[in-house]
Amino acid sequence: MATTTRRAKSGRVNKSAWIRALPHSMPAKEVVDKAKAEGIKLSIAQVYTTRSSAKKAGKRAPGGVRRGRPPAAASGGNDQLLFRRLVLSIGLPKAEAYLNELRRSVGL
């Protein structure tokens, strides 16, 4: 058995690691029976849950890189997003007029 499934000093085995070490093609009932023969108490639900979690973990992108849209901070920050939404809500001509007024007031 692999080193991750050995019993710790307390005499307990990591059940999840033990389940993951078995072939995924082995039916859950056989996994429970094999565990019982080795003195490990498992339920069929534990087998399904562990395998499901392992499958989800395997779908993550390599290197911890997440797929999909980047967070707001990585794409320019929340302030830029709020500014864009404001410009779209009041309209571009009105936003330009406000910006021109702001430039004049600060001497730009």
N, CA, C and O atoms as a Tinker XYZ file with bonds, in Angstrom:
   432  protein
     1  N      0.845000   -1.175000    0.000000    73     2
     2  CA     0.000000    0.000000    0.000000    64     1     3
     3  C      0.895000    1.245000    0.000000    63     2     4     5
     4  O      1.999000    1.206000    0.543000    81     3
     5  N      0.444000    2.326000   -0.589000    73     3     6
     6  CA     1.235000    3.546000   -0.701000    64     5     7
     7  C      1.479000    4.167000    0.663000    63     6     8     9
     8  O      0.769000    3.876000    1.625000    81     7
     9  N      2.496000    5.032000    0.740000    73     7    10
    10  CA     2.853000    5.645000    2.012000    64     9    11
    11  C      1.757000    6.560000    2.538000    63    10    12    13
    12  O      1.645000    6.754000    3.749000    81    11
    13  N      0.945000    7.128000    1.646000    73    11    14
    14  CA    -0.122000    8.035000    2.093000    64    13    15
    15  C     -1.266000    7.293000    2.764000    63    14    16    17
    16  O     -2.111000    7.912000    3.410000    81    15
    17  N     -1.301000    5.973000    2.619000    73    15    18
    18  CA    -2.402000    5.228000    3.213000    64    17    19
    19  C     -1.961000    4.435000    4.440000    63    18    20    21
    20  O     -2.761000    3.692000    5.008000    81    19
    21  N     -0.729000    4.573000    4.851000    73    19    22
    22  CA    -0.269000    3.850000    6.043000    64    21    23
    23  C     -0.966000    4.380000    7.288000    63    22    24    25
    24  O     -1.446000    5.513000    7.330000    81    23
    25  N     -1.003000    3.549000    8.261000    73    23    26
    26  CA    -1.598000    3.967000    9.523000    64    25    27
    27  C     -0.651000    4.921000   10.248000    63    26    28    29
    28  O      0.562000    4.711000   10.284000    81    27
    29  N     -1.228000    5.962000   10.818000    73    27    30
    30  CA    -0.442000    6.915000   11.582000    64    29    31
    31  C     -0.089000    6.309000   12.930000    63    30    32    33
    32  O     -0.502000    5.193000   13.247000    81    31
    33  N      0.677000    7.053000   13.722000    73    31    34
    34  CA     1.065000    6.562000   15.048000    64    33    35
    35  C     -0.141000    6.252000   15.913000    63    34    36    37
    36  O     -0.079000    5.393000   16.793000    81    35
    37  N     -1.245000    6.954000   15.661000    73    35    38
    38  CA    -2.457000    6.725000   16.446000    64    37    39
    39  C     -3.177000    5.451000   16.020000    63    38    40    41
    40  O     -4.142000    5.045000   16.667000    81    39
    41  N     -2.725000    4.818000   14.945000    73    39    42
    42  CA    -3.359000    3.596000   14.488000    64    41    43
    43  C     -4.488000    3.825000   13.509000    63    42    44    45
    44  O     -5.178000    2.881000   13.124000    81    43
    45  N     -4.687000    5.075000   13.099000    73    43    46
    46  CA    -5.762000    5.391000   12.169000    64    45    47
    47  C     -5.201000    5.494000   10.757000    63    46    48    49
    48  O     -4.047000    5.874000   10.556000    81    47
    49  N     -6.024000    5.156000    9.804000    73    47    50
    50  CA    -5.637000    5.242000    8.405000    64    49    51
    51  C     -6.401000    6.401000    7.762000    63    50    52    53
    52  O     -7.541000    6.680000    8.133000    81    51
    53  N     -5.775000    7.067000    6.806000    73    51    54
    54  CA    -6.452000    8.119000    6.061000    64    53    55
    55  C     -7.379000    7.420000    5.067000    63    54    56    57
    56  O     -6.928000    6.891000    4.051000    81    55
    57  N     -8.660000    7.424000    5.366000    73    55    58
    58  CA    -9.621000    6.671000    4.570000    64    57    59
    59  C     -9.729000    7.210000    3.148000    63    58    60    61
    60  O     -9.837000    6.437000    2.196000    81    59
    61  N     -9.699000    8.519000    3.003000    73    59    62
    62  CA    -9.799000    9.106000    1.667000    64    61    63
    63  C     -8.624000    8.686000    0.802000    63    62    64    65
    64  O     -8.805000    8.309000   -0.355000    81    63
    65  N     -7.427000    8.750000    1.355000    73    63    66
    66  CA    -6.242000    8.343000    0.601000    64    65    67
    67  C     -6.306000    6.853000    0.274000    63    66    68    69
    68  O     -5.900000    6.428000   -0.807000    81    67
    69  N     -6.813000    6.077000    1.205000    73    67    70
    70  CA    -6.938000    4.641000    0.985000    64    69    71
    71  C     -7.896000    4.370000   -0.176000    63    70    72    73
    72  O     -7.622000    3.523000   -1.026000    81    71
    73  N     -9.011000    5.085000   -0.208000    73    71    74
    74  CA    -9.995000    4.915000   -1.285000    64    73    75
    75  C     -9.401000    5.357000   -2.622000    63    74    76    77
    76  O     -9.567000    4.673000   -3.632000    81    75
    77  N     -8.702000    6.510000   -2.630000    73    75    78
    78  CA    -8.122000    7.009000   -3.877000    64    77    79
    79  C     -7.027000    6.099000   -4.415000    63    78    80    81
    80  O     -6.759000    6.106000   -5.617000    81    79
    81  N     -6.389000    5.315000   -3.549000    73    79    82
    82  CA    -5.332000    4.412000   -3.989000    64    81    83
    83  C     -5.881000    3.207000   -4.754000    63    82    84    85
    84  O     -5.145000    2.555000   -5.495000    81    83
    85  N     -7.150000    2.915000   -4.582000    73    83    86
    86  CA    -7.774000    1.790000   -5.286000    64    85    87
    87  C     -8.200000    2.224000   -6.686000    63    86    88    89
    88  O     -8.405000    3.413000   -6.932000    81    87
    89  N     -8.333000    1.272000   -7.597000    73    87    90
    90  CA    -8.777000    1.632000   -8.946000    64    89    91
    91  C    -10.187000    2.204000   -8.931000    63    90    92    93
    92  O    -11.064000    1.720000   -8.215000    81    91
    93  N    -10.387000    3.235000   -9.727000    73    91    94
    94  CA   -11.693000    3.895000   -9.784000    64    93    95
    95  C    -12.755000    2.978000  -10.397000    63    94    96    97
    96  O    -13.953000    3.165000  -10.185000    81    95
    97  N    -12.300000    2.001000  -11.148000    73    95    98
    98  CA   -13.244000    1.085000  -11.785000    64    97    99
    99  C    -13.820000    0.056000  -10.801000    63    98   100   101
   100  O    -14.790000   -0.633000  -11.120000    81    99
   101  N    -13.223000   -0.047000   -9.608000    73    99   102
   102  CA   -13.715000   -1.002000   -8.603000    64   101   103
   103  C    -15.034000   -0.478000   -8.028000    63   102   104   105
   104  O    -15.088000    0.667000   -7.580000    81   103
   105  N    -16.084000   -1.277000   -8.030000    73   103   106
   106  CA   -17.375000   -0.831000   -7.491000    64   105   107
   107  C    -17.268000   -0.457000   -6.007000    63   106   108   109
   108  O    -16.461000   -1.017000   -5.266000    81   107
   109  N    -18.095000    0.496000   -5.600000    73   107   110
   110  CA   -18.064000    0.988000   -4.228000    64   109   111
   111  C    -18.304000   -0.136000   -3.217000    63   110   112   113
   112  O    -17.681000   -0.156000   -2.156000    81   111
   113  N    -19.181000   -1.050000   -3.533000    73   111   114
   114  CA   -19.473000   -2.175000   -2.636000    64   113   115
   115  C    -18.214000   -3.003000   -2.403000    63   114   116   117
   116  O    -17.950000   -3.413000   -1.273000    81   115
   117  N    -17.430000   -3.256000   -3.458000    73   115   118
   118  CA   -16.194000   -4.017000   -3.304000    64   117   119
   119  C    -15.166000   -3.242000   -2.482000    63   118   120   121
   120  O    -14.403000   -3.838000   -1.721000    81   119
   121  N    -15.143000   -1.931000   -2.631000    73   119   122
   122  CA   -14.228000   -1.107000   -1.843000    64   121   123
   123  C    -14.562000   -1.241000   -0.360000    63   122   124   125
   124  O    -13.672000   -1.403000    0.475000    81   123
   125  N    -15.854000   -1.172000   -0.044000    73   123   126
   126  CA   -16.293000   -1.297000    1.353000    64   125   127
   127  C    -15.956000   -2.686000    1.887000    63   126   128   129
   128  O    -15.506000   -2.818000    3.025000    81   127
   129  N    -16.168000   -3.716000    1.081000    73   127   130
   130  CA   -15.850000   -5.083000    1.516000    64   129   131
   131  C    -14.350000   -5.261000    1.745000    63   130   132   133
   132  O    -13.942000   -5.899000    2.716000    81   131
   133  N    -13.538000   -4.707000    0.866000    73   131   134
   134  CA   -12.085000   -4.809000    1.007000    64   133   135
   135  C    -11.615000   -4.052000    2.254000    63   134   136   137
   136  O    -10.730000   -4.513000    2.975000    81   135
   137  N    -12.209000   -2.901000    2.493000    73   135   138
   138  CA   -11.860000   -2.117000    3.683000    64   137   139
   139  C    -12.220000   -2.889000    4.945000    63   138   140   141
   140  O    -11.452000   -2.917000    5.907000    81   139
   141  N    -13.383000   -3.509000    4.933000    73   139   142
   142  CA   -13.827000   -4.293000    6.094000    64   141   143
   143  C    -12.856000   -5.431000    6.376000    63   142   144   145
   144  O    -12.563000   -5.731000    7.533000    81   143
   145  N    -12.354000   -6.068000    5.307000    73   143   146
   146  CA   -11.396000   -7.160000    5.468000    64   145   147
   147  C    -10.089000   -6.676000    6.074000    63   146   148   149
   148  O     -9.391000   -7.436000    6.746000    81   147
   149  N     -9.754000   -5.394000    5.836000    73   147   150
   150  CA    -8.528000   -4.827000    6.395000    64   149   151
   151  C     -8.770000   -4.112000    7.717000    63   150   152   153
   152  O     -7.853000   -3.507000    8.273000    81   151
   153  N     -9.987000   -4.177000    8.219000    73   151   154
   154  CA   -10.300000   -3.568000    9.518000    64   153   155
   155  C    -10.604000   -2.083000    9.451000    63   154   156   157
   156  O    -10.481000   -1.376000   10.452000    81   155
   157  N    -10.998000   -1.606000    8.283000    73   155   158
   158  CA   -11.330000   -0.189000    8.096000    64   157   159
   159  C    -12.834000   -0.081000    7.902000    63   158   160   161
   160  O    -13.418000   -0.771000    7.066000    81   159
   161  N    -13.454000    0.797000    8.689000    73   159   162
   162  CA   -14.900000    0.982000    8.568000    64   161   163
   163  C    -15.179000    2.081000    7.551000    63   162   164   165
   164  O    -14.750000    3.223000    7.711000    81   163
   165  N    -15.909000    1.710000    6.502000    73   163   166
   166  CA   -16.299000    2.641000    5.445000    64   165   167
   167  C    -17.759000    2.433000    5.108000    63   166   168   169
   168  O    -18.336000    1.376000    5.362000    81   167
   169  N    -18.346000    3.476000    4.527000    73   167   170
   170  CA   -19.687000    3.330000    3.983000    64   169   171
   171  C    -19.605000    3.559000    2.480000    63   170   172   173
   172  O    -18.641000    4.134000    1.975000    81   171
   173  N    -20.607000    3.112000    1.794000    73   171   174
   174  CA   -20.649000    3.313000    0.348000    64   173   175
   175  C    -20.683000    4.806000    0.040000    63   174   176   177
   176  O    -20.078000    5.257000   -0.933000    81   175
   177  N    -21.385000    5.566000    0.863000    73   175   178
   178  CA   -21.468000    7.014000    0.665000    64   177   179
   179  C    -20.083000    7.668000    0.770000    63   178   180   181
   180  O    -19.779000    8.597000    0.021000    81   179
   181  N    -19.239000    7.182000    1.704000    73   179   182
   182  CA   -17.886000    7.723000    1.821000    64   181   183
   183  C    -17.090000    7.485000    0.542000    63   182   184   185
   184  O    -16.331000    8.350000    0.107000    81   183
   185  N    -17.262000    6.331000   -0.046000    73   183   186
   186  CA   -16.549000    6.005000   -1.284000    64   185   187
   187  C    -16.989000    6.950000   -2.397000    63   186   188   189
   188  O    -16.152000    7.511000   -3.105000    81   187
   189  N    -18.291000    7.126000   -2.552000    73   187   190
   190  CA   -18.799000    8.008000   -3.595000    64   189   191
   191  C    -18.337000    9.452000   -3.378000    63   190   192   193
   192  O    -17.930000   10.126000   -4.325000    81   191
   193  N    -18.402000    9.920000   -2.136000    73   191   194
   194  CA   -18.004000   11.288000   -1.825000    64   193   195
   195  C    -16.524000   11.508000   -2.097000    63   194   196   197
   196  O    -16.144000   12.513000   -2.698000    81   195
   197  N    -15.695000   10.581000   -1.661000    73   195   198
   198  CA   -14.256000   10.712000   -1.869000    64   197   199
   199  C    -13.911000   10.707000   -3.345000    63   198   200   201
   200  O    -13.092000   11.508000   -3.797000    81   199
   201  N    -14.525000    9.819000   -4.092000    73   199   202
   202  CA   -14.251000    9.759000   -5.537000    64   201   203
   203  C    -14.740000   11.018000   -6.248000    63   202   204   205
   204  O    -14.086000   11.513000   -7.166000    81   203
   205  N    -15.884000   11.531000   -5.823000    73   203   206
   206  CA   -16.409000   12.749000   -6.422000    64   205   207
   207  C    -15.477000   13.929000   -6.155000    63   206   208   209
   208  O    -15.203000   14.720000   -7.057000    81   207
   209  N    -14.993000   14.049000   -4.924000    73   207   210
   210  CA   -14.070000   15.134000   -4.572000    64   209   211
   211  C    -12.772000   15.019000   -5.354000    63   210   212   213
   212  O    -12.223000   16.021000   -5.812000    81   211
   213  N    -12.284000   13.797000   -5.505000    73   211   214
   214  CA   -11.047000   13.587000   -6.255000    64   213   215
   215  C    -11.228000   13.953000   -7.718000    63   214   216   217
   216  O    -10.318000   14.495000   -8.345000    81   215
   217  N    -12.402000   13.659000   -8.263000    73   215   218
   218  CA   -12.670000   13.980000   -9.663000    64   217   219
   219  C    -12.713000   15.496000   -9.855000    63   218   220   221
   220  O    -12.180000   16.014000  -10.836000    81   219
   221  N    -13.349000   16.210000   -8.918000    73   219   222
   222  CA   -13.423000   17.665000   -9.002000    64   221   223
   223  C    -12.040000   18.285000   -8.877000    63   222   224   225
   224  O    -11.717000   19.234000   -9.591000    81   223
   225  N    -11.223000   17.756000   -7.976000    73   223   226
   226  CA    -9.874000   18.290000   -7.777000    64   225   227
   227  C     -9.027000   18.061000   -9.017000    63   226   228   229
   228  O     -8.149000   18.870000   -9.318000    81   227
   229  N     -9.268000   16.989000   -9.734000    73   227   230
   230  CA    -8.510000   16.687000  -10.930000    64   229   231
   231  C     -8.844000   17.597000  -12.099000    63   230   232   233
   232  O     -8.066000   17.685000  -13.050000    81   231
   233  N     -9.982000   18.274000  -12.050000    73   231   234
   234  CA   -10.392000   19.145000  -13.145000    64   233   235
   235  C     -9.815000   20.545000  -13.031000    63   234   236   237
   236  O     -9.969000   21.343000  -13.955000    81   235
   237  N     -9.161000   20.866000  -11.936000    73   235   238
   238  CA    -8.581000   22.198000  -11.778000    64   237   239
   239  C     -7.442000   22.390000  -12.765000    63   238   240   241
   240  O     -6.773000   21.436000  -13.163000    81   239
   241  N     -7.236000   23.627000  -13.148000    73   239   242
   242  CA    -6.165000   23.939000  -14.090000    64   241   243
   243  C     -4.812000   23.725000  -13.411000    63   242   244   245
   244  O     -4.698000   23.927000  -12.202000    81   243
   245  N     -3.789000   23.323000  -14.161000    73   243   246
   246  CA    -2.482000   23.071000  -13.571000    64   245   247
   247  C     -1.857000   24.353000  -13.022000    63   246   248   249
   248  O     -2.074000   25.443000  -13.550000    81   247
   249  N     -1.087000   24.200000  -11.967000    73   247   250
   250  CA    -0.385000   25.336000  -11.386000    64   249   251
   251  C     -1.262000   26.273000  -10.596000    63   250   252   253
   252  O     -0.844000   27.387000  -10.282000    81   251
   253  N     -2.454000   25.856000  -10.270000    73   251   254
   254  CA    -3.340000   26.699000   -9.472000    64   253   255
   255  C     -3.980000   27.829000  -10.266000    63   254   256   257
   256  O     -4.652000   28.681000   -9.686000    81   255
   257  N     -3.786000   27.853000  -11.576000    73   255   258
   258  CA    -4.364000   28.893000  -12.412000    64   257   259
   259  C     -5.844000   28.605000  -12.591000    63   258   260   261
   260  O     -6.237000   27.507000  -12.987000    81   259
   261  N     -6.649000   29.603000  -12.295000    73   259   262
   262  CA    -8.089000   29.422000  -12.431000    64   261   263
   263  C     -8.527000   29.831000  -13.818000    63   262   264   265
   264  O     -8.010000   30.788000  -14.394000    81   263
   265  N     -9.485000   29.096000  -14.345000    73   263   266
   266  CA   -10.030000   29.433000  -15.652000    64   265   267
   267  C    -11.130000   30.464000  -15.505000    63   266   268   269
   268  O    -11.636000   30.702000  -14.409000    81   267
   269  N    -11.488000   31.065000  -16.609000    73   267   270
   270  CA   -12.619000   31.983000  -16.599000    64   269   271
   271  C    -12.201000   33.427000  -16.486000    63   270   272   273
   272  O    -11.033000   33.772000  -16.664000    81   271
   273  N    -13.154000   34.251000  -16.192000    73   271   274
   274  CA   -12.944000   35.689000  -16.119000    64   273   275
   275  C    -12.057000   36.031000  -14.921000    63   274   276   277
   276  O    -12.271000   35.505000  -13.829000    81   275
   277  N    -11.063000   36.905000  -15.109000    73   275   278
   278  CA   -10.193000   37.261000  -13.978000    64   277   279
   279  C    -10.945000   38.115000  -12.958000    63   278   280   281
   280  O    -11.922000   38.777000  -13.306000    81   279
   281  N    -10.501000   38.103000  -11.715000    73   279   282
   282  CA   -11.141000   38.942000  -10.705000    64   281   283
   283  C    -11.019000   40.420000  -11.068000    63   282   284   285
   284  O    -10.159000   40.791000  -11.866000    81   283
   285  N    -11.861000   41.255000  -10.497000    73   283   286
   286  CA   -11.876000   42.681000  -10.823000    64   285   287
   287  C    -10.532000   43.338000  -10.546000    63   286   288   289
   288  O    -10.112000   44.206000  -11.312000    81   287
   289  N     -9.847000   42.956000   -9.481000    73   287   290
   290  CA    -8.562000   43.562000   -9.130000    64   289   291
   291  C     -7.521000   43.305000  -10.211000    63   290   292   293
   292  O     -6.675000   44.164000  -10.463000    81   291
   293  N     -7.564000   42.168000  -10.840000    73   291   294
   294  CA    -6.585000   41.829000  -11.871000    64   293   295
   295  C     -6.904000   42.527000  -13.190000    63   294   296   297
   296  O     -6.014000   42.686000  -14.025000    81   295
   297  N     -8.121000   42.936000  -13.392000    73   295   298
   298  CA    -8.495000   43.546000  -14.664000    64   297   299
   299  C     -8.612000   45.059000  -14.568000    63   298   300   301
   300  O     -9.304000   45.671000  -15.382000    81   299
   301  N     -7.958000   45.671000  -13.600000    73   299   302
   302  CA    -7.970000   47.128000  -13.531000    64   301   303
   303  C     -8.563000   47.670000  -12.250000    63   302   304   305
   304  O     -8.505000   48.877000  -12.017000    81   303
   305  N     -9.113000   46.849000  -11.438000    73   303   306
   306  CA    -9.619000   47.296000  -10.158000    64   305   307
   307  C    -11.093000   47.648000  -10.182000    63   306   308   309
   308  O    -11.707000   47.804000  -11.237000    81   307
   309  N    -11.624000   47.763000   -9.012000    73   307   310
   310  CA   -13.042000   48.027000   -8.846000    64   309   311
   311  C    -13.398000   49.459000   -9.231000    63   310   312   313
   312  O    -14.504000   49.701000   -9.714000    81   311
   313  N    -12.483000   50.418000   -9.029000    73   311   314
   314  CA   -12.769000   51.813000   -9.346000    64   313   315
   315  C    -13.013000   52.008000  -10.833000    63   314   316   317
   316  O    -13.931000   52.727000  -11.227000    81   315
   317  N    -12.189000   51.367000  -11.660000    73   315   318
   318  CA   -12.376000   51.490000  -13.100000    64   317   319
   319  C    -13.701000   50.880000  -13.539000    63   318   320   321
   320  O    -14.391000   51.416000  -14.406000    81   319
   321  N    -14.039000   49.769000  -12.935000    73   319   322
   322  CA   -15.303000   49.125000  -13.271000    64   321   323
   323  C    -16.476000   50.034000  -12.896000    63   322   324   325
   324  O    -17.421000   50.181000  -13.672000    81   323
   325  N    -16.416000   50.634000  -11.726000    73   323   326
   326  CA   -17.486000   51.538000  -11.306000    64   325   327
   327  C    -17.563000   52.768000  -12.210000    63   326   328   329
   328  O    -18.651000   53.237000  -12.542000    81   327
   329  N    -16.386000   53.288000  -12.608000    73   327   330
   330  CA   -16.357000   54.446000  -13.500000    64   329   331
   331  C    -17.005000   54.110000  -14.840000    63   330   332   333
   332  O    -17.807000   54.887000  -15.357000    81   331
   333  N    -16.662000   52.971000  -15.392000    73   331   334
   334  CA   -17.242000   52.559000  -16.674000    64   333   335
   335  C    -18.759000   52.419000  -16.574000    63   334   336   337
   336  O    -19.494000   52.839000  -17.468000    81   335
   337  N    -19.209000   51.828000  -15.481000    73   335   338
   338  CA   -20.657000   51.670000  -15.299000    64   337   339
   339  C    -21.348000   53.024000  -15.188000    63   338   340   341
   340  O    -22.443000   53.219000  -15.717000    81   339
   341  N    -20.697000   53.958000  -14.494000    73   339   342
   342  CA   -21.259000   55.293000  -14.345000    64   341   343
   343  C    -21.348000   55.994000  -15.690000    63   342   344   345
   344  O    -22.376000   56.588000  -16.015000    81   343
   345  N    -20.266000   55.929000  -16.483000    73   343   346
   346  CA   -20.258000   56.547000  -17.805000    64   345   347
   347  C    -21.376000   55.962000  -18.667000    63   346   348   349
   348  O    -22.076000   56.697000  -19.363000    81   347
   349  N    -21.541000   54.654000  -18.619000    73   347   350
   350  CA   -22.585000   54.030000  -19.417000    64   349   351
   351  C    -23.977000   54.420000  -18.938000    63   350   352   353
   352  O    -24.906000   54.523000  -19.738000    81   351
   353  N    -24.122000   54.635000  -17.642000    73   351   354
   354  CA   -25.455000   54.963000  -17.126000    64   353   355
   355  C    -25.844000   56.416000  -17.408000    63   354   356   357
   356  O    -27.017000   56.694000  -17.656000    81   355
   357  N    -24.876000   57.359000  -17.376000    73   355   358
   358  CA   -25.225000   58.770000  -17.619000    64   357   359
   359  C    -25.050000   59.163000  -19.078000    63   358   360   361
   360  O    -25.552000   60.199000  -19.512000    81   359
   361  N    -24.336000   58.335000  -19.833000    73   359   362
   362  CA   -24.111000   58.631000  -21.248000    64   361   363
   363  C    -22.750000   59.269000  -21.453000    63   362   364   365
   364  O    -22.277000   60.028000  -20.607000    81   363
   365  N    -22.132000   58.963000  -22.563000    73   363   366
   366  CA   -20.780000   59.440000  -22.850000    64   365   367
   367  C    -20.688000   60.963000  -22.989000    63   366   368   369
   368  O    -19.754000   61.552000  -22.445000    81   367
   369  N    -21.608000   61.622000  -23.687000    73   367   370
   370  CA   -21.498000   63.086000  -23.800000    64   369   371
   371  C    -21.552000   63.798000  -22.444000    63   370   372   373
   372  O    -20.788000   64.730000  -22.191000    81   371
   373  N    -22.445000   63.356000  -21.596000    73   371   374
   374  CA   -22.559000   63.981000  -20.277000    64   373   375
   375  C    -21.312000   63.705000  -19.439000    63   374   376   377
   376  O    -20.850000   64.586000  -18.714000    81   375
   377  N    -20.757000   62.480000  -19.533000    73   375   378
   378  CA   -19.548000   62.130000  -18.799000    64   377   379
   379  C    -18.365000   62.977000  -19.278000    63   378   380   381
   380  O    -17.564000   63.437000  -18.464000    81   379
   381  N    -18.250000   63.186000  -20.607000    73   379   382
   382  CA   -17.177000   64.027000  -21.138000    64   381   383
   383  C    -17.317000   65.459000  -20.647000    63   382   384   385
   384  O    -16.316000   66.110000  -20.345000    81   383
   385  N    -18.533000   65.954000  -20.565000    73   383   386
   386  CA   -18.762000   67.315000  -20.070000    64   385   387
   387  C    -18.318000   67.424000  -18.615000    63   386   388   389
   388  O    -17.683000   68.408000  -18.236000    81   387
   389  N    -18.644000   66.428000  -17.799000    73   387   390
   390  CA   -18.208000   66.436000  -16.397000    64   389   391
   391  C    -16.689000   66.386000  -16.288000    63   390   392   393
   392  O    -16.099000   67.077000  -15.459000    81   391
   393  N    -16.055000   65.561000  -17.131000    73   391   394
   394  CA   -14.594000   65.465000  -17.095000    64   393   395
   395  C    -13.933000   66.778000  -17.521000    63   394   396   397
   396  O    -12.933000   67.188000  -16.931000    81   395
   397  N    -14.489000   67.441000  -18.548000    73   395   398
   398  CA   -13.947000   68.726000  -18.973000    64   397   399
   399  C    -14.081000   69.768000  -17.871000    63   398   400   401
   400  O    -13.171000   70.565000  -17.645000    81   399
   401  N    -15.206000   69.757000  -17.195000    73   399   402
   402  CA   -15.427000   70.676000  -16.069000    64   401   403
   403  C    -14.445000   70.395000  -14.943000    63   402   404   405
   404  O    -13.930000   71.326000  -14.323000    81   403
   405  N    -14.182000   69.132000  -14.675000    73   403   406
   406  CA   -13.219000   68.749000  -13.641000    64   405   407
   407  C    -11.815000   69.187000  -14.020000    63   406   408   409
   408  O    -11.073000   69.683000  -13.172000    81   407
   409  N    -11.434000   69.011000  -15.298000    73   407   410
   410  CA   -10.099000   69.445000  -15.761000    64   409   411
   411  C     -9.926000   70.938000  -15.569000    63   410   412   413
   412  O     -8.879000   71.386000  -15.100000    81   411
   413  N    -10.947000   71.723000  -15.927000    73   411   414
   414  CA   -10.862000   73.177000  -15.756000    64   413   415
   415  C    -10.738000   73.562000  -14.291000    63   414   416   417
   416  O     -9.989000   74.477000  -13.949000    81   415
   417  N    -11.465000   72.872000  -13.428000    73   415   418
   418  CA   -11.453000   73.246000  -12.007000    64   417   419
   419  C    -10.126000   72.922000  -11.329000    63   418   420   421
   420  O     -9.766000   73.581000  -10.353000    81   419
   421  N     -9.394000   71.930000  -11.815000    73   419   422
   422  CA    -8.099000   71.586000  -11.202000    64   421   423
   423  C     -6.926000   72.157000  -11.988000    63   422   424   425
   424  O     -5.772000   71.966000  -11.607000    81   423
   425  N     -7.216000   72.857000  -13.086000    73   423   426
   426  CA    -6.163000   73.528000  -13.850000    64   425   427
   427  C     -5.416000   72.634000  -14.811000    63   426   428   429
   428  O     -4.226000   72.850000  -15.041000    81   427
   429  N     -6.055000   71.661000  -15.367000    73   427   430
   430  CA    -5.395000   70.781000  -16.350000    64   429   431
   431  C     -5.705000   71.206000  -17.749000    63   430   432
   432  O     -5.236000   70.583000  -18.702000    81   431
